[in-house]
C-alpha cells in the first residue's frame, strides 16, 4: 500500500518551506495544499485544532504539527539522507541552533522589519548580535553540521531566501561584509538543487512583504 503524505502550508511561509526542502531531500512524494490563512480550510482546523496554523504534515491520515517537530518526524520516518547526526552531542547542537533561530534570530529580524524609531534601532542591534553568534558557529564549516546539509541549515534557510527581500523592501542591509562566513553559507545553500528548485518566486515575495511593510509603516 502506497504511503499518503500531504503538506498543508502557504506559498510563502518559511516554516512550510523548510519542510518542503526536507521532503525533497528525502525524495518523498507528497501532495501540497496551499492554505489561505484569511479563510482557513476545515481540514487544516481539523488536523491542527490547537494552533490552527501551518505547516501540518499528514502521513497516512495522521497529522503532525509545528515545523521543527515535523522535521524530526520526517528524519525518523524516512532514514535516507539524514538531516540529524547520530552522535547525541552533534544532534543536540543542531537542535540548539534550530531553537536559537526560531526563538531569537528570526523574531529579532522580524522586529527590525516591523518596528519604528527606537524600537527598530534596538531590534537591529539585537539582530546583529544574534547574527554574530551564527557567524562564529559557521566558521571553518560549509554547513552547520560540516560537509552536508542538516536540520539547522533547513531552519536557517529562510535567511538565504528572505533576507534579500527584507533588504530590498526596507532599503537597509542586514547581512553584509561584516558576516563573510554567513554570506558564504547563504551562497552555498542556495546553490543546492533541492533548495534553488523549490524557492517561492522572488518578485512575488517582494510584493507580499512590501504590502506588509506598508501596513506596519503607514505613510504619515
N, C-alpha and C positions, 0 to 999 in steps of 0.2 A: 504494500500500500504506500503510495506516494505521500511524502510529508507535505503538510499545508502550512505555509509561512506567509503571514501578512504583516505589513508595517503601516500603522497609522501615523502620519506625520503632517507637516505642512511643507510647501515647496522650498521655503527659505530658512526653516529652523535649523540652527547649528546643532541642536541636540538630536534632531532626527538624522541629520547628515552624518554624524559620527556612527550611527547605527547602520546607515546605508553603506558607508565605507567598510565597516566590519563584515557585513553580509557579502559584499563584493569580494573582499579579501579571502573569505572562506569559500567563495564560489557557490553560495546558497541562492537558489531561485526563490523569489518571493513576489508577492503582489503588493504594490504600493498604493495606499489610499491617502490622497492629499485632502486634509480637512480644511474647512472654512471655520476658523475659530470664533467668528462672529455668529455662526449658526452651526454649532457642533452636532454631529450626527448622533442618532440614537445608539448606534453601535459603539462609538467612542465612549459615550457616557455609561454604556453597559459594561464595557471592558475596563474602564478606569473610573469607577464611581467615586473614588476617594479624592483624587486630584483633578479629574476631568481635564487632563492635559495630554498632549502628545510629547514624545513618541510613545506608542504602545506596540509591542511585538506580540502577535498572536501565533502560537505554534501548536498546530493540531487542536485548535479551539481553545487553548489555554492562554490567557493574557499575561504579559509581563510588562510592568510599567517602570518608568524612571530610566533615563538613558545609561547611567553607569551600571545599574543592575542588569539592564538588557545586554550590555557589552559583556559582562561576566557570564551571563547565561549563554550567550552565543559561543563564547570561548569554551565553556564546559560541555556544551551540547555537541558542537562540531569541532573535533580535535585538530583538523588540518590547519596549517598556517596559524599557530597560536599567537595571541596578542598579549598574553601574560607569560612571564618566565616560570619555570618550575621551582627555581630557588625561592624559598619563602622570603628572604630578605629583599631580593630584587623585586619580587611580586609586591611586597609591602611598599617599596619605593615607588613603583608605578602607580599604585593606588593613592599614595600620599600626594603625588603631583597632580593626579586627576582631581582629587579633592581640592587641592590648592587652586587649581584653575577655576573650578565651579564656585568656590566659596570666597575667594579673594581676588584673583586677577580679573575674571570676567565681570563681576559686579563693579570693580573699581573703574574699568574702562567704560562700562555702560553709564556709570555716574558722570564720567568726563564727557560723554556724548549728550546726556540729558540735562545736566545741571547748568546753572548760570552763576556768574560772579565768583564770589569767594568759595562757594561750594564746588564749582568747577575747578578752580585752582587747586583746592585740596584733593579733589579726585584725580587730577592729572599727576600731582606729586605722589599720591598713593600708587597709581598705575605704574609710574616709572620705578618706584621702589620695588613693586612686585615683579616687574619685568627684569630688574637686576638679578633677582633670585633665579629666574628662569634662565637668563644668560649664563649665570655661574653653573647651573646644573648641566647645561648642554656642552660646556667646554670639554674639548677632547673627544666628542662623540658626534656621530652623524644624526642619530635619533636618540630619544630619551633612554631607550634600553640598550643602545650601542649601534650595531650594524643594521638591525631590522626594525621596521615599523611596529609599534606596540600600542597598548592601551593609552598611555599618556599622549602619544603622538596623535591618535584619533581625537582625543579630548581637546588638545591644544590646537587642533587643525583649524578651528574657526579663526584663529589669528591669520593664518595663511589665506583664508577665504574672505574674511570680512574686514580686516584692519585697513586694507586699501580703500574699501568702500567708505568706512568711517572717516578716513583722512580726506577722501575726495569730497565728502559732504560737508565736513566741518572746516576744512581748509587748514588744519594744523596736523603736523606729523607727530605720530606717537612712537613708532618704531623706526629709528634712523641709524646713522653710523655709530651711535652710542652702543648699539646692540649688534655687532657684526656676526656673532655666533648664532643669534636668533634669526637674523636675516638669512644666513646660510641655511639654517634648518628649514625656514619657510620655503626657500627656493627648492631645496632637495625634496621636501614633502610634496610640493606642487608638481614636481616632475614625475611622481609615481603615477603610472597609468590608471590605477583604480581611483586615484584622487582626482586627477585632472579630467578624467572622462565622466566624473559624477559630481560636477560643481553646478550650482544654480547659475543662471545667466547673470553676468556682471552688471550689464545695463539695467536689468530688471531689479537687481538688488539696490542699485543706486537710486532708482525711482522710489522704491519702497522706503529706504532709510532717509531719503530727502524729505519725504512726506512726514515721517516720524520726527525728524529733526525740527521741521517747521511746527509740528504740534507741540513739541516741548519748548520751542523758542519762537513764539508768535511775534510777528512784526509789531513794533510799538509805535 
